[in-house]
């Protein structure tokens, strides 16, 4: 039961992260034009929010370590932010081509 709840929350958070980038890309054109840079920066922003706001709030005894933080930044940049930006860019271009 607990594992299922954790998995559900994890996918909900991931869905919200992607949705937030998508909505932002509708307001700020440079997020899709410069997808690699904006994706990497977005991954860093997601890391900062999750590790410096959410985790300390949910787990008050949460402590940072250099190795874990460096690994988490790299994972968030290259496995969350970058794929999110590239997928949004790709499907935004298809939507723009259909409108023409």
Secondary structure, 3 states (H helix, E strand, C coil): CHHHHHHHHHHHHHHHHHHHHHHHHHHCCHHHHCHHHHHHHHHHHHHHHHHHHHHHHHCCCCCCCHHHHHHHHHHHHHHHHHHHHHHHHHHHHHHHHHHC
